Amino acid sequence: MNQAPASPMPLDCNGRPLWLDRPQVMGVLNVTPDSFSDGGRFSGRDAALAHARAMAEAGAAVIDVGGESTRPGAAPVSEQEELDRVLPVIEALAAEIELPLSIDTSKPGVMRAAVAAGAGLINDVRALREPGALQAAAELGVPLCLMHMQGEPRSMQQAPSYGDVLAEVQAFLLERAAACQAAGVPREHILLDPGFGFGKTVEHNLSLLKHLDRLAAAGYPLLVGLSRKSLIGAVLGLPVADRLHPSVALAVIAAWQGARLIRVHDVAATVQALGMCAAVQAAD
């Protein structure tokens, strides 16, 4: 059995606790017109709020709000457009639900505005490498997630290549974690994400998941996102709309391998599956 070290205290997400003593679910709330799975479905404020409420009721531990698609081939959006998408949703959710809110962004200006509006966790696919992002995250003082990505969303899936995918992903993430700590971010505020599907082939993704326990052994809580991804389509030949069951299976495998936060679209089914996984892990 593979388990990451349990967190004795919750993460303080802008005054809202996030316990990671067992695997938890992060619900995806894309307020974008072009995300790969649910692009456009929740881009309106009312639809976004209704979906967030449903995910909270289904057992999500945190809601991850994103205003810029990072699917393969995605084009960047301006900071103002991203702010216009996410801020009304974060402000409304912060006033209505008690769960921690995460902002999925790489832009320091969006980080600052989102935290001021009520977000309590920064989830950055670029691992705070954009100019000013590391300084902003350190000053804001909220927990953060650093993700590995080879290349950029527009081109990352054209020809990903590694000598040893696990070793290279781990080395990158630990280097970024060290940079954050050098900038004043407490170690206990740092989560790591291997970046499934971000500049990786099917074989790279499968190898990373098989050996995820080795990354968990570094001692940082792991966040993983495998929900509905192209890995499932490549292995099973399923369209995005039919990937619920394999997504839940991958979530359980990730939790068993030590992941503490599982980012998903289908919250209720994943919460139930992880509840059983946690019960088995806690047994004598």
SEKE-671684 format. One record per residue (C-alpha): residue in one letter; x, y, z. Coordinates in Angstrom, 2 decimals, always signed. Each point is the difference from the previous one (the first is absolute). Example, Ala and Ser with C-alpha at 12.3 -4.5 7.8 and 13.67 -1.06 7.14 Angstrom:
! residues 2
+-----+---------+---------+---------+
: res :    east :   north :      up :
+-----+---------+---------+---------+
:   A :  +12.30 :   -4.50 :   +7.80 :
:   S :   +1.37 :   +3.44 :   -0.66 :
+-----+---------+---------+---------+
This chain:
! residues 284
+-----+---------+---------+---------+
: res :    east :   north :      up :
+-----+---------+---------+---------+
:   M :   +0.00 :   +0.00 :   +0.00 :
:   N :   +1.31 :   +3.42 :   -0.96 :
:   Q :   -0.91 :   +2.99 :   +2.12 :
:   A :   +1.38 :   +3.52 :   +0.09 :
:   P :   +0.71 :   +1.43 :   +3.45 :
:   A :   -3.26 :   +1.15 :   +1.57 :
:   S :   -0.38 :   +3.71 :   +0.67 :
:   P :   -0.40 :   +0.53 :   +3.77 :
:   M :   -1.60 :   +3.40 :   -0.57 :
:   P :   -2.21 :   +1.36 :   -2.78 :
:   L :   +1.27 :   +2.42 :   -2.61 :
:   D :   -1.15 :   +3.54 :   +0.78 :
:   C :   -1.57 :   +1.09 :   -3.29 :
:   N :   -0.70 :   +3.67 :   +0.69 :
:   G :   -1.76 :   -0.85 :   +3.25 :
:   R :   -1.65 :   -3.18 :   -1.27 :
:   P :   +1.46 :   -3.40 :   +1.02 :
:   L :   +0.92 :   -2.68 :   -2.50 :
:   W :   +0.74 :   -3.34 :   +1.64 :
:   L :   +2.32 :   -2.32 :   -1.91 :
:   D :   +0.20 :   -2.78 :   +2.59 :
:   R :   -1.78 :   -2.18 :   -2.57 :
:   P :   -0.54 :   +0.31 :   -3.76 :
:   Q :   -2.37 :   +2.85 :   -0.83 :
:   V :   -1.77 :   +1.20 :   -3.14 :
:   M :   +0.59 :   +3.33 :   -1.76 :
:   G :   -2.96 :   +0.88 :   -2.18 :
:   V :   +0.76 :   +1.57 :   -3.40 :
:   L :   -1.86 :   +3.21 :   -0.83 :
:   N :   +1.07 :   +1.24 :   -3.44 :
:   V :   -1.52 :   +3.39 :   -0.78 :
:   T :   +1.40 :   -0.13 :   -3.51 :
:   P :   -1.52 :   -0.48 :   -3.46 :
:   D :   +2.65 :   -2.47 :   -1.19 :
:   S :   +1.06 :   -2.47 :   +2.69 :
:   F :   +0.42 :   -3.51 :   -1.38 :
:   S :   -2.77 :   -1.68 :   +2.01 :
:   D :   -2.63 :   +2.54 :   +1.02 :
:   G :   +0.96 :   +3.11 :   -1.96 :
:   G :   -2.83 :   +2.51 :   +0.00 :
:   R :   -2.35 :   -1.94 :   +2.30 :
:   F :   +0.82 :   +2.09 :   +3.06 :
:   S :   +1.31 :   +3.22 :   -1.52 :
:   G :   -3.10 :   +1.91 :   +1.17 :
:   R :   +0.01 :   +1.13 :   +3.62 :
:   D :   -3.27 :   -1.67 :   +0.98 :
:   A :   +0.91 :   -3.32 :   -1.61 :
:   A :   +3.42 :   +0.09 :   +1.65 :
:   L :   -1.48 :   +0.67 :   +3.43 :
:   A :   -2.57 :   -2.76 :   -0.37 :
:   H :   +2.68 :   -2.49 :   -1.00 :
:   A :   +2.24 :   +1.03 :   +2.91 :
:   R :   -2.89 :   -0.47 :   +2.43 :
:   A :   -0.64 :   -3.46 :   -1.42 :
:   M :   +3.67 :   -0.98 :   +0.35 :
:   A :   +0.07 :   +1.27 :   +3.59 :
:   E :   -3.11 :   -2.03 :   +0.84 :
:   A :   +1.56 :   -3.06 :   -1.65 :
:   G :   +2.98 :   +0.15 :   +2.35 :
:   A :   +2.70 :   +2.07 :   -1.70 :
:   A :   +2.56 :   +1.30 :   +2.49 :
:   V :   +1.06 :   +2.95 :   -2.18 :
:   I :   -1.25 :   +1.67 :   -3.20 :
:   D :   +2.59 :   +0.86 :   -2.66 :
:   V :   -1.06 :   +3.01 :   -2.10 :
:   G :   +1.74 :   +0.51 :   -3.34 :
:   G :   -0.44 :   +2.71 :   -2.62 :
:   E :   +2.55 :   -1.07 :   -2.63 :
:   S :   +0.00 :   -3.35 :   -1.73 :
:   T :   +3.26 :   -1.96 :   +0.12 :
:   R :   -1.13 :   -2.82 :   -2.28 :
:   P :   +2.43 :   -1.01 :   -2.78 :
:   G :   -0.04 :   +2.67 :   -2.69 :
:   A :   -1.68 :   +2.60 :   +2.20 :
:   A :   +0.66 :   +3.64 :   -0.77 :
:   P :   +0.88 :   +2.39 :   +2.86 :
:   V :   -2.45 :   +2.61 :   +1.25 :
:   S :   +0.69 :   +3.48 :   +1.34 :
:   E :   +0.21 :   +0.68 :   +3.71 :
:   Q :   -3.08 :   +2.21 :   -0.13 :
:   E :   -2.06 :   -2.64 :   -1.76 :
:   E :   +1.04 :   -2.61 :   +2.56 :
:   L :   -0.87 :   +2.39 :   +2.86 :
:   D :   -3.39 :   +0.73 :   -1.56 :
:   R :   -0.74 :   -3.72 :   -0.09 :
:   V :   +1.15 :   -1.10 :   +3.45 :
:   L :   -0.48 :   +2.90 :   +2.42 :
:   P :   -3.83 :   +0.17 :   -0.04 :
:   V :   -0.13 :   -3.75 :   +0.58 :
:   I :   +2.57 :   -0.02 :   +2.81 :
:   E :   -1.63 :   +2.96 :   +1.76 :
:   A :   -3.43 :   -1.61 :   -0.14 :
:   L :   +1.26 :   -3.43 :   +1.09 :
:   A :   +2.03 :   +1.46 :   +2.88 :
:   A :   -3.16 :   +1.63 :   +1.32 :
:   E :   -2.13 :   -3.12 :   -0.40 :
:   I :   +1.96 :   -3.19 :   +0.71 :
:   E :   +2.48 :   -0.81 :   +2.74 :
:   L :   +2.38 :   -2.16 :   -2.03 :
:   P :   +3.47 :   +1.24 :   -0.91 :
:   L :   +0.22 :   +1.44 :   -3.50 :
:   S :   +2.97 :   -0.51 :   -2.31 :
:   I :   +1.02 :   +2.28 :   -2.86 :
:   D :   +1.40 :   -1.83 :   -3.03 :
:   T :   +2.29 :   +2.62 :   -1.55 :
:   S :   +3.58 :   +0.87 :   -0.90 :
:   K :   -0.43 :   +3.78 :   +0.03 :
:   P :   +1.14 :   +1.89 :   +3.13 :
:   G :   -2.65 :   +2.67 :   -0.48 :
:   V :   -2.74 :   -2.63 :   -0.07 :
:   M :   +1.49 :   -1.69 :   +3.07 :
:   R :   -0.10 :   +3.24 :   +1.99 :
:   A :   -3.53 :   +0.94 :   -1.06 :
:   A :   -1.36 :   -3.51 :   +0.54 :
:   V :   +1.44 :   -0.31 :   +3.51 :
:   A :   -1.37 :   +3.45 :   +0.85 :
:   A :   -3.41 :   -1.25 :   -1.24 :
:   G :   +0.12 :   -3.09 :   +2.22 :
:   A :   +2.15 :   -2.67 :   -1.68 :
:   G :   +2.28 :   -1.84 :   +2.39 :
:   L :   +2.20 :   -2.22 :   -2.18 :
:   I :   +2.02 :   +0.75 :   -3.14 :
:   N :   +0.09 :   -2.81 :   -2.58 :
:   D :   +2.59 :   +0.84 :   -2.67 :
:   V :   +0.70 :   -2.26 :   -2.97 :
:   R :   +3.21 :   +1.97 :   -0.63 :
:   A :   +1.31 :   -0.46 :   +3.55 :
:   L :   +0.37 :   +3.75 :   +0.64 :
:   R :   +2.44 :   +0.54 :   -2.88 :
:   E :   -1.79 :   +3.00 :   -1.51 :
:   P :   +1.64 :   +3.36 :   +0.83 :
:   G :   -1.16 :   +1.15 :   +3.43 :
:   A :   -2.00 :   -3.14 :   +0.78 :
:   L :   +2.32 :   -1.40 :   +2.67 :
:   Q :   +0.23 :   +3.34 :   +1.78 :
:   A :   -3.78 :   +0.43 :   -0.10 :
:   A :   -0.64 :   -3.49 :   +1.36 :
:   A :   +2.53 :   +0.46 :   +2.80 :
:   E :   -1.51 :   +3.34 :   +0.99 :
:   L :   -3.57 :   -1.30 :   -0.06 :
:   G :   +0.85 :   -2.71 :   +2.53 :
:   V :   -2.53 :   -2.60 :   -1.15 :
:   P :   +0.80 :   -3.62 :   -0.85 :
:   L :   +1.00 :   -0.70 :   -3.59 :
:   C :   +0.30 :   -2.85 :   -2.45 :
:   L :   +2.95 :   -0.29 :   -2.38 :
:   M :   -0.60 :   -2.02 :   -3.16 :
:   H :   +2.42 :   -1.49 :   -2.50 :
:   M :   -0.55 :   +0.80 :   -3.67 :
:   Q :   +2.41 :   -0.60 :   -2.86 :
:   G :   -0.45 :   +2.86 :   -2.45 :
:   E :   -3.09 :   +2.21 :   -0.27 :
:   P :   -3.68 :   -0.96 :   -0.42 :
:   R :   -0.04 :   +1.02 :   -3.66 :
:   S :   +2.78 :   -2.44 :   -0.93 :
:   M :   +0.62 :   -2.29 :   +2.98 :
:   Q :   -1.41 :   -3.16 :   -1.60 :
:   Q :   +1.81 :   +0.27 :   -3.32 :
:   A :   +3.11 :   -2.01 :   +0.94 :
:   P :   +0.50 :   -0.50 :   +3.76 :
:   S :   +3.26 :   -1.75 :   +0.79 :
:   Y :   +1.78 :   -1.18 :   +3.17 :
:   G :   +2.95 :   -2.15 :   +0.89 :
:   D :   -1.61 :   -0.99 :   +3.32 :
:   V :   -3.40 :   +1.60 :   +0.40 :
:   L :   -0.36 :   -0.62 :   +3.74 :
:   A :   +3.49 :   +1.23 :   +0.85 :
:   E :   -0.34 :   +3.12 :   -2.17 :
:   V :   -3.46 :   +0.90 :   +1.29 :
:   Q :   +1.09 :   -0.53 :   +3.59 :
:   A :   +3.19 :   +2.05 :   -0.44 :
:   F :   -1.96 :   +2.90 :   -1.51 :
:   L :   -2.64 :   +0.01 :   +2.72 :
:   L :   +2.52 :   -0.20 :   +2.83 :
:   E :   +1.99 :   +2.86 :   -1.56 :
:   R :   -3.12 :   +2.15 :   -0.19 :
:   A :   -0.92 :   -0.91 :   +3.58 :
:   A :   +3.47 :   +1.03 :   +1.13 :
:   A :   -0.34 :   +3.31 :   -1.87 :
:   C :   -3.30 :   +0.64 :   +1.78 :
:   Q :   +1.49 :   -0.75 :   +3.39 :
:   A :   +2.95 :   +2.28 :   -0.75 :
:   A :   -2.53 :   +2.75 :   -0.80 :
:   G :   -1.64 :   -0.47 :   +3.40 :
:   V :   -2.80 :   -2.48 :   -0.74 :
:   P :   -0.30 :   -2.48 :   +2.90 :
:   R :   +0.64 :   -3.59 :   -1.04 :
:   E :   -3.38 :   -1.03 :   +1.41 :
:   H :   -1.73 :   +2.37 :   -2.45 :
:   I :   +1.36 :   -1.80 :   -3.07 :
:   L :   -1.80 :   -2.68 :   -2.02 :
:   L :   +1.44 :   -1.69 :   -3.08 :
:   D :   -1.74 :   -1.18 :   -3.18 :
:   P :   +1.80 :   -2.23 :   -2.56 :
:   G :   -2.14 :   +1.48 :   -2.78 :
:   F :   -1.65 :   -2.98 :   -1.64 :
:   G :   -0.65 :   +0.83 :   -3.64 :
:   F :   +2.14 :   +3.13 :   +0.00 :
:   G :   +2.84 :   -0.73 :   -2.41 :
:   K :   -0.14 :   -3.77 :   +0.46 :
:   T :   -0.83 :   -3.01 :   -2.17 :
:   V :   -2.33 :   -2.79 :   +1.07 :
:   E :   +3.02 :   -2.05 :   +1.07 :
:   H :   +1.39 :   +2.90 :   +2.04 :
:   N :   -3.33 :   +0.43 :   +1.79 :
:   L :   -0.37 :   -3.69 :   +0.79 :
:   S :   +3.55 :   -0.22 :   +1.33 :
:   L :   -0.47 :   +3.07 :   +2.19 :
:   L :   -3.17 :   -1.41 :   +1.51 :
:   K :   +1.52 :   -3.44 :   +0.56 :
:   H :   +2.88 :   +1.55 :   +1.94 :
:   L :   -1.86 :   +2.91 :   +1.61 :
:   D :   +0.88 :   -1.33 :   +3.45 :
:   R :   +3.64 :   +0.92 :   -0.66 :
:   L :   -1.00 :   +3.61 :   -0.54 :
:   A :   -2.24 :   -0.08 :   +3.08 :
:   A :   +2.99 :   -1.20 :   +2.03 :
:   A :   +1.55 :   +3.46 :   -0.36 :
:   G :   -2.44 :   +1.09 :   +2.70 :
:   Y :   -2.03 :   +2.67 :   -1.79 :
:   P :   -3.75 :   -0.61 :   -0.42 :
:   L :   -0.77 :   -1.01 :   -3.57 :
:   L :   -2.80 :   +1.40 :   -2.15 :
:   V :   -0.84 :   -1.96 :   -3.12 :
:   G :   -2.36 :   +0.66 :   -2.90 :
:   L :   -0.94 :   -3.00 :   -2.13 :
:   S :   -3.72 :   +0.61 :   -0.43 :
:   R :   -1.32 :   -0.65 :   -3.53 :
:   K :   +3.45 :   +0.52 :   -1.52 :
:   S :   +1.21 :   -1.18 :   -3.40 :
:   L :   +1.95 :   -2.81 :   +1.69 :
:   I :   -3.34 :   -1.75 :   +0.46 :
:   G :   -0.98 :   +0.58 :   -3.60 :
:   A :   +3.32 :   -1.38 :   -1.21 :
:   V :   -0.15 :   -3.14 :   +2.15 :
:   L :   -3.71 :   -0.79 :   -0.20 :
:   G :   -1.14 :   +1.84 :   -3.12 :
:   L :   -2.68 :   +1.94 :   +1.89 :
:   P :   -1.26 :   +3.51 :   -0.79 :
:   V :   +0.15 :   +2.63 :   +2.75 :
:   A :   -3.67 :   -0.47 :   +0.92 :
:   D :   +0.53 :   -3.72 :   +0.77 :
:   R :   +3.04 :   +0.24 :   +2.27 :
:   L :   -1.63 :   +0.05 :   +3.45 :
:   H :   +0.78 :   -3.56 :   +1.08 :
:   P :   +3.65 :   -0.06 :   -1.09 :
:   S :   +0.46 :   +3.47 :   +1.52 :
:   V :   -1.19 :   -1.34 :   +3.36 :
:   A :   +2.31 :   -3.01 :   -0.36 :
:   L :   +2.98 :   +2.27 :   -0.62 :
:   A :   -0.97 :   +2.13 :   +3.00 :
:   V :   +0.05 :   -3.05 :   +2.26 :
:   I :   +3.36 :   -1.15 :   -1.38 :
:   A :   +1.43 :   +3.48 :   +0.61 :
:   A :   -1.33 :   +0.09 :   +3.55 :
:   W :   +1.38 :   -3.46 :   +0.71 :
:   Q :   +3.38 :   +1.15 :   -1.31 :
:   G :   +0.05 :   +2.93 :   +2.42 :
:   A :   -1.87 :   +2.89 :   -1.63 :
:   R :   -1.83 :   +2.20 :   +2.48 :
:   L :   -2.07 :   +2.26 :   -2.28 :
:   I :   -1.73 :   -1.35 :   -3.10 :
:   R :   -1.22 :   +2.61 :   -2.51 :
:   V :   -3.14 :   -1.26 :   -1.74 :
:   H :   -3.08 :   +0.95 :   -2.00 :
:   D :   -2.21 :   -2.77 :   +1.43 :
:   V :   +0.02 :   +0.72 :   +3.72 :
:   A :   -2.65 :   -2.30 :   +1.49 :
:   A :   +1.29 :   -3.24 :   -1.53 :
:   T :   +3.60 :   +0.84 :   +0.86 :
:   V :   -0.81 :   +0.95 :   +3.61 :
:   Q :   -1.72 :   -3.34 :   +0.50 :
:   A :   +2.85 :   -1.96 :   -1.55 :
:   L :   +2.64 :   +1.85 :   +2.03 :
:   G :   -2.04 :   -0.59 :   +3.16 :
:   M :   +0.33 :   -3.73 :   -0.54 :
:   C :   +3.67 :   +0.35 :   -0.86 :
:   A :   +0.61 :   +1.93 :   +3.23 :
:   A :   -1.88 :   -2.61 :   +2.04 :
:   V :   +2.21 :   -2.78 :   -1.36 :
:   Q :   +3.16 :   +2.05 :   +0.56 :
:   A :   -1.02 :   +0.63 :   +3.62 :
:   A :   -0.70 :   -3.65 :   +0.76 :
:   D :   +2.36 :   -2.11 :   +2.12 :
+-----+---------+---------+---------+
